[in-house]
């Protein structure tokens, strides 16, 4: 079973979302891609592990995993 708290190295990607914001896994991937690359992938979502490598330069991000595909900004 996965940890209830998912920690990634990326403060900048969702720092502007208020506390309590809920994101699906695909929303999190899309928002990440938008902030990193200025565009979201068309037709598919980039695997989060690929994005996570890019996030290391941005800082630190903590989201709470509410379900298998739902995350919340604490």
PDB file of N, CA, C and O in Angstrom:
ATOM      1  N   UNK A   1       0.843  -1.188   0.000  1.00  0.00           N
ATOM      2  CA  UNK A   1       0.000   0.000   0.000  1.00  0.00           C
ATOM      3  C   UNK A   1       0.881   1.242   0.000  1.00  0.00           C
ATOM      4  O   UNK A   1       1.950   1.254   0.610  1.00  0.00           O
ATOM      5  N   UNK A   2       0.429   2.282  -0.685  1.00  0.00           N
ATOM      6  CA  UNK A   2       1.215   3.502  -0.786  1.00  0.00           C
ATOM      7  C   UNK A   2       1.092   4.329   0.484  1.00  0.00           C
ATOM      8  O   UNK A   2       0.140   4.191   1.252  1.00  0.00           O
ATOM      9  N   UNK A   3       2.067   5.176   0.680  1.00  0.00           N
ATOM     10  CA  UNK A   3       2.067   6.085   1.815  1.00  0.00           C
ATOM     11  C   UNK A   3       0.957   7.116   1.640  1.00  0.00           C
ATOM     12  O   UNK A   3       0.678   7.514   0.509  1.00  0.00           O
ATOM     13  N   UNK A   4       0.310   7.566   2.730  1.00  0.00           N
ATOM     14  CA  UNK A   4      -0.733   8.575   2.595  1.00  0.00           C
ATOM     15  C   UNK A   4      -0.200   9.949   2.216  1.00  0.00           C
ATOM     16  O   UNK A   4      -0.958  10.799   1.749  1.00  0.00           O
ATOM     17  N   UNK A   5       1.088  10.175   2.410  1.00  0.00           N
ATOM     18  CA  UNK A   5       1.682  11.452   2.021  1.00  0.00           C
ATOM     19  C   UNK A   5       2.700  11.192   0.931  1.00  0.00           C
ATOM     20  O   UNK A   5       3.618  10.389   1.102  1.00  0.00           O
ATOM     21  N   UNK A   6       2.536  11.874  -0.189  1.00  0.00           N
ATOM     22  CA  UNK A   6       3.452  11.739  -1.312  1.00  0.00           C
ATOM     23  C   UNK A   6       4.333  12.973  -1.317  1.00  0.00           C
ATOM     24  O   UNK A   6       3.824  14.093  -1.370  1.00  0.00           O
ATOM     25  N   UNK A   7       5.631  12.793  -1.263  1.00  0.00           N
ATOM     26  CA  UNK A   7       6.554  13.917  -1.275  1.00  0.00           C
ATOM     27  C   UNK A   7       7.323  13.909  -2.578  1.00  0.00           C
ATOM     28  O   UNK A   7       7.931  12.900  -2.937  1.00  0.00           O
ATOM     29  N   UNK A   8       7.302  15.010  -3.283  1.00  0.00           N
ATOM     30  CA  UNK A   8       8.075  15.162  -4.512  1.00  0.00           C
ATOM     31  C   UNK A   8       8.893  16.434  -4.379  1.00  0.00           C
ATOM     32  O   UNK A   8       8.568  17.295  -3.561  1.00  0.00           O
ATOM     33  N   UNK A   9       9.931  16.561  -5.158  1.00  0.00           N
ATOM     34  CA  UNK A   9      10.773  17.750  -5.078  1.00  0.00           C
ATOM     35  C   UNK A   9      10.257  18.810  -6.040  1.00  0.00           C
ATOM     36  O   UNK A   9      10.767  18.945  -7.152  1.00  0.00           O
ATOM     37  N   UNK A  10       9.241  19.566  -5.613  1.00  0.00           N
ATOM     38  CA  UNK A  10       8.681  20.589  -6.488  1.00  0.00           C
ATOM     39  C   UNK A  10       7.739  21.539  -5.781  1.00  0.00           C
ATOM     40  O   UNK A  10       6.536  21.278  -5.743  1.00  0.00           O
ATOM     41  N   UNK A  11       8.222  22.606  -5.231  1.00  0.00           N
ATOM     42  CA  UNK A  11       7.346  23.603  -4.620  1.00  0.00           C
ATOM     43  C   UNK A  11       6.663  24.452  -5.679  1.00  0.00           C
ATOM     44  O   UNK A  11       5.474  24.750  -5.570  1.00  0.00           O
ATOM     45  N   UNK A  12       7.397  24.834  -6.682  1.00  0.00           N
ATOM     46  CA  UNK A  12       6.898  25.805  -7.640  1.00  0.00           C
ATOM     47  C   UNK A  12       5.701  25.329  -8.447  1.00  0.00           C
ATOM     48  O   UNK A  12       4.895  26.151  -8.883  1.00  0.00           O
ATOM     49  N   UNK A  13       5.562  24.027  -8.658  1.00  0.00           N
ATOM     50  CA  UNK A  13       4.536  23.599  -9.608  1.00  0.00           C
ATOM     51  C   UNK A  13       3.125  23.902  -9.156  1.00  0.00           C
ATOM     52  O   UNK A  13       2.278  24.224  -9.989  1.00  0.00           O
ATOM     53  N   UNK A  14       2.837  23.811  -7.858  1.00  0.00           N
ATOM     54  CA  UNK A  14       1.471  24.112  -7.440  1.00  0.00           C
ATOM     55  C   UNK A  14       1.423  25.071  -6.254  1.00  0.00           C
ATOM     56  O   UNK A  14       0.469  25.052  -5.477  1.00  0.00           O
ATOM     57  N   UNK A  15       2.440  25.900  -6.115  1.00  0.00           N
ATOM     58  CA  UNK A  15       2.470  26.807  -4.970  1.00  0.00           C
ATOM     59  C   UNK A  15       1.314  27.787  -4.984  1.00  0.00           C
ATOM     60  O   UNK A  15       0.971  28.343  -3.941  1.00  0.00           O
ATOM     61  N   UNK A  16       0.703  28.013  -6.140  1.00  0.00           N
ATOM     62  CA  UNK A  16      -0.381  28.981  -6.215  1.00  0.00           C
ATOM     63  C   UNK A  16      -1.750  28.356  -5.973  1.00  0.00           C
ATOM     64  O   UNK A  16      -2.756  29.062  -6.044  1.00  0.00           O
ATOM     65  N   UNK A  17      -1.823  27.060  -5.690  1.00  0.00           N
ATOM     66  CA  UNK A  17      -3.101  26.427  -5.398  1.00  0.00           C
ATOM     67  C   UNK A  17      -3.375  26.514  -3.902  1.00  0.00           C
ATOM     68  O   UNK A  17      -2.489  26.230  -3.096  1.00  0.00           O
ATOM     69  N   UNK A  18      -4.593  26.904  -3.517  1.00  0.00           N
ATOM     70  CA  UNK A  18      -4.890  27.060  -2.097  1.00  0.00           C
ATOM     71  C   UNK A  18      -4.942  25.725  -1.364  1.00  0.00           C
ATOM     72  O   UNK A  18      -5.159  24.674  -1.966  1.00  0.00           O
ATOM     73  N   UNK A  19      -4.742  25.791  -0.064  1.00  0.00           N
ATOM     74  CA  UNK A  19      -4.859  24.612   0.780  1.00  0.00           C
ATOM     75  C   UNK A  19      -6.236  23.996   0.600  1.00  0.00           C
ATOM     76  O   UNK A  19      -7.236  24.708   0.511  1.00  0.00           O
ATOM     77  N   UNK A  20      -6.284  22.686   0.547  1.00  0.00           N
ATOM     78  CA  UNK A  20      -7.550  21.987   0.360  1.00  0.00           C
ATOM     79  C   UNK A  20      -7.871  21.675  -1.083  1.00  0.00           C
ATOM     80  O   UNK A  20      -8.836  20.962  -1.359  1.00  0.00           O
ATOM     81  N   UNK A  21      -7.075  22.199  -2.021  1.00  0.00           N
ATOM     82  CA  UNK A  21      -7.298  21.907  -3.431  1.00  0.00           C
ATOM     83  C   UNK A  21      -7.127  20.418  -3.672  1.00  0.00           C
ATOM     84  O   UNK A  21      -6.153  19.821  -3.213  1.00  0.00           O
ATOM     85  N   UNK A  22      -8.072  19.811  -4.391  1.00  0.00           N
ATOM     86  CA  UNK A  22      -7.973  18.400  -4.721  1.00  0.00           C
ATOM     87  C   UNK A  22      -7.629  18.250  -6.194  1.00  0.00           C
ATOM     88  O   UNK A  22      -8.165  18.964  -7.042  1.00  0.00           O
ATOM     89  N   UNK A  23      -6.739  17.327  -6.490  1.00  0.00           N
ATOM     90  CA  UNK A  23      -6.288  17.077  -7.854  1.00  0.00           C
ATOM     91  C   UNK A  23      -6.324  15.587  -8.126  1.00  0.00           C
ATOM     92  O   UNK A  23      -5.903  14.788  -7.289  1.00  0.00           O
ATOM     93  N   UNK A  24      -6.826  15.209  -9.296  1.00  0.00           N
ATOM     94  CA  UNK A  24      -6.682  13.811  -9.697  1.00  0.00           C
ATOM     95  C   UNK A  24      -5.239  13.606 -10.138  1.00  0.00           C
ATOM     96  O   UNK A  24      -4.512  14.574 -10.363  1.00  0.00           O
ATOM     97  N   UNK A  25      -4.829  12.364 -10.261  1.00  0.00           N
ATOM     98  CA  UNK A  25      -3.465  12.085 -10.711  1.00  0.00           C
ATOM     99  C   UNK A  25      -3.217  12.721 -12.072  1.00  0.00           C
ATOM    100  O   UNK A  25      -2.143  13.274 -12.309  1.00  0.00           O
ATOM    101  N   UNK A  26      -4.201  12.650 -12.973  1.00  0.00           N
ATOM    102  CA  UNK A  26      -4.013  13.244 -14.300  1.00  0.00           C
ATOM    103  C   UNK A  26      -3.967  14.765 -14.219  1.00  0.00           C
ATOM    104  O   UNK A  26      -3.220  15.396 -14.967  1.00  0.00           O
ATOM    105  N   UNK A  27      -4.759  15.373 -13.316  1.00  0.00           N
ATOM    106  CA  UNK A  27      -4.689  16.828 -13.113  1.00  0.00           C
ATOM    107  C   UNK A  27      -3.313  17.230 -12.607  1.00  0.00           C
ATOM    108  O   UNK A  27      -2.742  18.218 -13.069  1.00  0.00           O
ATOM    109  N   UNK A  28      -2.779  16.463 -11.656  1.00  0.00           N
ATOM    110  CA  UNK A  28      -1.459  16.761 -11.105  1.00  0.00           C
ATOM    111  C   UNK A  28      -0.397  16.677 -12.191  1.00  0.00           C
ATOM    112  O   UNK A  28       0.495  17.523 -12.258  1.00  0.00           O
ATOM    113  N   UNK A  29      -0.488  15.667 -13.035  1.00  0.00           N
ATOM    114  CA  UNK A  29       0.462  15.527 -14.140  1.00  0.00           C
ATOM    115  C   UNK A  29       0.333  16.692 -15.119  1.00  0.00           C
ATOM    116  O   UNK A  29       1.340  17.239 -15.569  1.00  0.00           O
ATOM    117  N   UNK A  30      -0.910  17.074 -15.449  1.00  0.00           N
ATOM    118  CA  UNK A  30      -1.132  18.170 -16.392  1.00  0.00           C
ATOM    119  C   UNK A  30      -0.623  19.492 -15.827  1.00  0.00           C
ATOM    120  O   UNK A  30       0.064  20.242 -16.521  1.00  0.00           O
ATOM    121  N   UNK A  31      -0.957  19.783 -14.563  1.00  0.00           N
ATOM    122  CA  UNK A  31      -0.500  21.024 -13.940  1.00  0.00           C
ATOM    123  C   UNK A  31       1.016  21.078 -13.869  1.00  0.00           C
ATOM    124  O   UNK A  31       1.616  22.134 -14.069  1.00  0.00           O
ATOM    125  N   UNK A  32       1.633  19.940 -13.583  1.00  0.00           N
ATOM    126  CA  UNK A  32       3.087  19.867 -13.537  1.00  0.00           C
ATOM    127  C   UNK A  32       3.676  20.181 -14.900  1.00  0.00           C
ATOM    128  O   UNK A  32       4.594  20.994 -15.014  1.00  0.00           O
ATOM    129  N   UNK A  33       3.150  19.539 -15.931  1.00  0.00           N
ATOM    130  CA  UNK A  33       3.657  19.754 -17.286  1.00  0.00           C
ATOM    131  C   UNK A  33       3.472  21.204 -17.716  1.00  0.00           C
ATOM    132  O   UNK A  33       4.361  21.782 -18.341  1.00  0.00           O
ATOM    133  N   UNK A  34       2.325  21.797 -17.387  1.00  0.00           N
ATOM    134  CA  UNK A  34       2.079  23.197 -17.749  1.00  0.00           C
ATOM    135  C   UNK A  34       3.118  24.119 -17.131  1.00  0.00           C
ATOM    136  O   UNK A  34       3.623  25.025 -17.794  1.00  0.00           O
ATOM    137  N   UNK A  35       3.438  23.890 -15.863  1.00  0.00           N
ATOM    138  CA  UNK A  35       4.383  24.766 -15.182  1.00  0.00           C
ATOM    139  C   UNK A  35       5.824  24.505 -15.592  1.00  0.00           C
ATOM    140  O   UNK A  35       6.647  25.419 -15.594  1.00  0.00           O
ATOM    141  N   UNK A  36       6.131  23.259 -15.939  1.00  0.00           N
ATOM    142  CA  UNK A  36       7.497  22.941 -16.340  1.00  0.00           C
ATOM    143  C   UNK A  36       7.778  23.289 -17.789  1.00  0.00           C
ATOM    144  O   UNK A  36       8.833  23.831 -18.116  1.00  0.00           O
ATOM    145  N   UNK A  37       6.829  22.975 -18.651  1.00  0.00           N
ATOM    146  CA  UNK A  37       7.089  23.066 -20.085  1.00  0.00           C
ATOM    147  C   UNK A  37       6.219  24.089 -20.802  1.00  0.00           C
ATOM    148  O   UNK A  37       6.413  24.333 -21.992  1.00  0.00           O
ATOM    149  N   UNK A  38       5.263  24.690 -20.099  1.00  0.00           N
ATOM    150  CA  UNK A  38       4.392  25.679 -20.718  1.00  0.00           C
ATOM    151  C   UNK A  38       3.282  25.073 -21.549  1.00  0.00           C
ATOM    152  O   UNK A  38       2.492  25.801 -22.150  1.00  0.00           O
ATOM    153  N   UNK A  39       3.207  23.762 -21.594  1.00  0.00           N
ATOM    154  CA  UNK A  39       2.154  23.088 -22.346  1.00  0.00           C
ATOM    155  C   UNK A  39       1.904  21.724 -21.731  1.00  0.00           C
ATOM    156  O   UNK A  39       2.807  21.117 -21.154  1.00  0.00           O
ATOM    157  N   UNK A  40       0.693  21.254 -21.854  1.00  0.00           N
ATOM    158  CA  UNK A  40       0.370  19.908 -21.379  1.00  0.00           C
ATOM    159  C   UNK A  40       0.492  18.940 -22.542  1.00  0.00           C
ATOM    160  O   UNK A  40       0.235  19.317 -23.685  1.00  0.00           O
ATOM    161  N   UNK A  41       0.877  17.705 -22.274  1.00  0.00           N
ATOM    162  CA  UNK A  41       0.944  16.723 -23.353  1.00  0.00           C
ATOM    163  C   UNK A  41      -0.424  16.551 -24.007  1.00  0.00           C
ATOM    164  O   UNK A  41      -1.446  16.564 -23.322  1.00  0.00           O
ATOM    165  N   UNK A  42      -0.446  16.394 -25.298  1.00  0.00           N
ATOM    166  CA  UNK A  42      -1.695  16.218 -26.036  1.00  0.00           C
ATOM    167  C   UNK A  42      -1.914  14.733 -26.276  1.00  0.00           C
ATOM    168  O   UNK A  42      -1.028  14.040 -26.776  1.00  0.00           O
ATOM    169  N   UNK A  43      -3.103  14.245 -25.915  1.00  0.00           N
ATOM    170  CA  UNK A  43      -3.450  12.866 -26.199  1.00  0.00           C
ATOM    171  C   UNK A  43      -3.011  11.865 -25.153  1.00  0.00           C
ATOM    172  O   UNK A  43      -3.487  10.730 -25.159  1.00  0.00           O
ATOM    173  N   UNK A  44      -2.125  12.245 -24.262  1.00  0.00           N
ATOM    174  CA  UNK A  44      -1.698  11.340 -23.190  1.00  0.00           C
ATOM    175  C   UNK A  44      -1.042  12.161 -22.092  1.00  0.00           C
ATOM    176  O   UNK A  44      -0.659  13.310 -22.313  1.00  0.00           O
ATOM    177  N   UNK A  45      -0.913  11.580 -20.925  1.00  0.00           N
ATOM    178  CA  UNK A  45      -0.213  12.265 -19.846  1.00  0.00           C
ATOM    179  C   UNK A  45       1.153  11.635 -19.671  1.00  0.00           C
ATOM    180  O   UNK A  45       1.307  10.415 -19.729  1.00  0.00           O
ATOM    181  N   UNK A  46       2.123  12.470 -19.460  1.00  0.00           N
ATOM    182  CA  UNK A  46       3.490  12.018 -19.232  1.00  0.00           C
ATOM    183  C   UNK A  46       3.540  11.276 -17.896  1.00  0.00           C
ATOM    184  O   UNK A  46       2.946  11.743 -16.924  1.00  0.00           O
ATOM    185  N   UNK A  47       4.228  10.137 -17.818  1.00  0.00           N
ATOM    186  CA  UNK A  47       4.325   9.438 -16.533  1.00  0.00           C
ATOM    187  C   UNK A  47       4.894  10.359 -15.459  1.00  0.00           C
ATOM    188  O   UNK A  47       5.839  11.106 -15.716  1.00  0.00           O
ATOM    189  N   UNK A  48       4.323  10.308 -14.262  1.00  0.00           N
ATOM    190  CA  UNK A  48       4.754  11.214 -13.206  1.00  0.00           C
ATOM    191  C   UNK A  48       6.219  11.024 -12.865  1.00  0.00           C
ATOM    192  O   UNK A  48       6.888  11.988 -12.494  1.00  0.00           O
ATOM    193  N   UNK A  49       6.736   9.808 -12.978  1.00  0.00           N
ATOM    194  CA  UNK A  49       8.154   9.579 -12.667  1.00  0.00           C
ATOM    195  C   UNK A  49       9.052  10.364 -13.609  1.00  0.00           C
ATOM    196  O   UNK A  49      10.139  10.789 -13.217  1.00  0.00           O
ATOM    197  N   UNK A  50       8.608  10.565 -14.861  1.00  0.00           N
ATOM    198  CA  UNK A  50       9.381  11.364 -15.815  1.00  0.00           C
ATOM    199  C   UNK A  50       9.367  12.823 -15.369  1.00  0.00           C
ATOM    200  O   UNK A  50      10.400  13.492 -15.388  1.00  0.00           O
ATOM    201  N   UNK A  51       8.196  13.313 -14.969  1.00  0.00           N
ATOM    202  CA  UNK A  51       8.093  14.693 -14.496  1.00  0.00           C
ATOM    203  C   UNK A  51       8.877  14.894 -13.202  1.00  0.00           C
ATOM    204  O   UNK A  51       9.483  15.947 -13.002  1.00  0.00           O
ATOM    205  N   UNK A  52       8.870  13.902 -12.335  1.00  0.00           N
ATOM    206  CA  UNK A  52       9.548  14.041 -11.043  1.00  0.00           C
ATOM    207  C   UNK A  52      11.028  14.322 -11.213  1.00  0.00           C
ATOM    208  O   UNK A  52      11.618  15.059 -10.424  1.00  0.00           O
ATOM    209  N   UNK A  53      11.626  13.741 -12.235  1.00  0.00           N
ATOM    210  CA  UNK A  53      13.051  14.015 -12.478  1.00  0.00           C
ATOM    211  C   UNK A  53      13.265  15.487 -12.815  1.00  0.00           C
ATOM    212  O   UNK A  53      14.270  16.081 -12.424  1.00  0.00           O
ATOM    213  N   UNK A  54      12.315  16.071 -13.542  1.00  0.00           N
ATOM    214  CA  UNK A  54      12.421  17.479 -13.906  1.00  0.00           C
ATOM    215  C   UNK A  54      12.157  18.397 -12.707  1.00  0.00           C
ATOM    216  O   UNK A  54      12.624  19.536 -12.678  1.00  0.00           O
ATOM    217  N   UNK A  55      11.411  17.897 -11.726  1.00  0.00           N
ATOM    218  CA  UNK A  55      10.993  18.726 -10.597  1.00  0.00           C
ATOM    219  C   UNK A  55      12.097  18.984  -9.582  1.00  0.00           C
ATOM    220  O   UNK A  55      11.991  19.910  -8.778  1.00  0.00           O
ATOM    221  N   UNK A  56      13.138  18.190  -9.606  1.00  0.00           N
ATOM    222  CA  UNK A  56      14.194  18.295  -8.603  1.00  0.00           C
ATOM    223  C   UNK A  56      14.776  19.695  -8.529  1.00  0.00           C
ATOM    224  O   UNK A  56      15.248  20.109  -7.470  1.00  0.00           O
ATOM    225  N   UNK A  57      14.753  20.425  -9.620  1.00  0.00           N
ATOM    226  CA  UNK A  57      15.318  21.783  -9.652  1.00  0.00           C
ATOM    227  C   UNK A  57      14.394  22.833  -9.052  1.00  0.00           C
ATOM    228  O   UNK A  57      14.829  23.953  -8.782  1.00  0.00           O
ATOM    229  N   UNK A  58      13.142  22.496  -8.841  1.00  0.00           N
ATOM    230  CA  UNK A  58      12.161  23.511  -8.480  1.00  0.00           C
ATOM    231  C   UNK A  58      11.934  23.701  -6.985  1.00  0.00           C
ATOM    232  O   UNK A  58      11.378  24.724  -6.586  1.00  0.00           O
ATOM    233  N   UNK A  59      12.334  22.775  -6.164  1.00  0.00           N
ATOM    234  CA  UNK A  59      12.090  22.922  -4.737  1.00  0.00           C
ATOM    235  C   UNK A  59      11.472  21.675  -4.160  1.00  0.00           C
ATOM    236  O   UNK A  59      11.930  20.568  -4.444  1.00  0.00           O
ATOM    237  N   UNK A  60      10.430  21.834  -3.347  1.00  0.00           N
ATOM    238  CA  UNK A  60       9.820  20.695  -2.668  1.00  0.00           C
ATOM    239  C   UNK A  60       8.314  20.871  -2.635  1.00  0.00           C
ATOM    240  O   UNK A  60       7.816  21.975  -2.411  1.00  0.00           O
ATOM    241  N   UNK A  61       7.595  19.794  -2.854  1.00  0.00           N
ATOM    242  CA  UNK A  61       6.140  19.810  -2.866  1.00  0.00           C
ATOM    243  C   UNK A  61       5.627  18.654  -2.034  1.00  0.00           C
ATOM    244  O   UNK A  61       6.111  17.531  -2.169  1.00  0.00           O
ATOM    245  N   UNK A  62       4.661  18.910  -1.181  1.00  0.00           N
ATOM    246  CA  UNK A  62       4.024  17.833  -0.432  1.00  0.00           C
ATOM    247  C   UNK A  62       2.540  17.856  -0.757  1.00  0.00           C
ATOM    248  O   UNK A  62       1.886  18.892  -0.636  1.00  0.00           O
ATOM    249  N   UNK A  63       2.013  16.715  -1.166  1.00  0.00           N
ATOM    250  CA  UNK A  63       0.579  16.553  -1.364  1.00  0.00           C
ATOM    251  C   UNK A  63       0.144  15.319  -0.592  1.00  0.00           C
ATOM    252  O   UNK A  63       0.918  14.379  -0.407  1.00  0.00           O
ATOM    253  N   UNK A  64      -1.101  15.336  -0.145  1.00  0.00           N
ATOM    254  CA  UNK A  64      -1.658  14.200   0.576  1.00  0.00           C
ATOM    255  C   UNK A  64      -2.421  13.350  -0.423  1.00  0.00           C
ATOM    256  O   UNK A  64      -3.245  13.865  -1.180  1.00  0.00           O
ATOM    257  N   UNK A  65      -2.153  12.054  -0.431  1.00  0.00           N
ATOM    258  CA  UNK A  65      -2.860  11.156  -1.335  1.00  0.00           C
ATOM    259  C   UNK A  65      -4.167  10.748  -0.675  1.00  0.00           C
ATOM    260  O   UNK A  65      -4.169  10.049   0.339  1.00  0.00           O
ATOM    261  N   UNK A  66      -5.280  11.190  -1.256  1.00  0.00           N
ATOM    262  CA  UNK A  66      -6.605  10.913  -0.712  1.00  0.00           C
ATOM    263  C   UNK A  66      -7.162   9.586  -1.219  1.00  0.00           C
ATOM    264  O   UNK A  66      -8.048   9.003  -0.593  1.00  0.00           O
ATOM    265  N   UNK A  67      -6.660   9.120  -2.320  1.00  0.00           N
ATOM    266  CA  UNK A  67      -7.115   7.861  -2.916  1.00  0.00           C
ATOM    267  C   UNK A  67      -6.110   7.428  -3.951  1.00  0.00           C
ATOM    268  O   UNK A  67      -5.072   8.069  -4.116  1.00  0.00           O
ATOM    269  N   UNK A  68      -6.403   6.337  -4.660  1.00  0.00           N
ATOM    270  CA  UNK A  68      -5.442   5.832  -5.644  1.00  0.00           C
ATOM    271  C   UNK A  68      -5.060   6.858  -6.711  1.00  0.00           C
ATOM    272  O   UNK A  68      -3.931   6.851  -7.200  1.00  0.00           O
ATOM    273  N   UNK A  69      -5.992   7.739  -7.072  1.00  0.00           N
ATOM    274  CA  UNK A  69      -5.700   8.725  -8.117  1.00  0.00           C
ATOM    275  C   UNK A  69      -6.119  10.134  -7.713  1.00  0.00           C
ATOM    276  O   UNK A  69      -6.340  10.978  -8.582  1.00  0.00           O
ATOM    277  N   UNK A  70      -6.234  10.408  -6.411  1.00  0.00           N
ATOM    278  CA  UNK A  70      -6.657  11.729  -5.952  1.00  0.00           C
ATOM    279  C   UNK A  70      -5.665  12.266  -4.934  1.00  0.00           C
ATOM    280  O   UNK A  70      -5.313  11.580  -3.974  1.00  0.00           O
ATOM    281  N   UNK A  71      -5.215  13.504  -5.151  1.00  0.00           N
ATOM    282  CA  UNK A  71      -4.249  14.153  -4.272  1.00  0.00           C
ATOM    283  C   UNK A  71      -4.831  15.466  -3.773  1.00  0.00           C
ATOM    284  O   UNK A  71      -5.655  16.077  -4.454  1.00  0.00           O
ATOM    285  N   UNK A  72      -4.411  15.905  -2.592  1.00  0.00           N
ATOM    286  CA  UNK A  72      -4.880  17.164  -2.024  1.00  0.00           C
ATOM    287  C   UNK A  72      -3.680  17.950  -1.529  1.00  0.00           C
ATOM    288  O   UNK A  72      -2.758  17.393  -0.932  1.00  0.00           O
ATOM    289  N   UNK A  73      -3.703  19.272  -1.787  1.00  0.00           N
ATOM    290  CA  UNK A  73      -2.669  20.159  -1.262  1.00  0.00           C
ATOM    291  C   UNK A  73      -2.985  20.378   0.214  1.00  0.00           C
ATOM    292  O   UNK A  73      -4.058  20.888   0.536  1.00  0.00           O
ATOM    293  N   UNK A  74      -2.068  20.000   1.131  1.00  0.00           N
ATOM    294  CA  UNK A  74      -2.369  20.149   2.562  1.00  0.00           C
ATOM    295  C   UNK A  74      -2.425  21.606   2.995  1.00  0.00           C
ATOM    296  O   UNK A  74      -2.667  21.893   4.167  1.00  0.00           O
TER     297      UNK A  74
END
